[in-house]
Amino acid sequence: MSLVVASKVKELLKGMNLMTSGDFADALSGEVEELAKKAAKRAKANGRKTVRGDDL
C-alpha cells in the first residue's frame, strides 16, 4: 500500500525542474511508513493514543 500520492510528488519535483524514477514513490512511501511507526511509538511511550506533529 502506498502512503504517498505519486502524482503530487512528481508535480512537486517537476516544479523544481527534476524528474522522478519509477521506484521513487515506493521508496518515499517506505520512509513515510517508518516515520509514522516511530511517531506512534513515541506517542505510546508518552501514554497517548493520539500521534501529534511533535512526535516526528
Secondary structure, DSSP 4 states (H G I P E B T S, - for coil): ---S-HHHHHHHHHTTT----TTHHHHHHHHHHHHHHHHHHHHHHTT-SS--GGG-
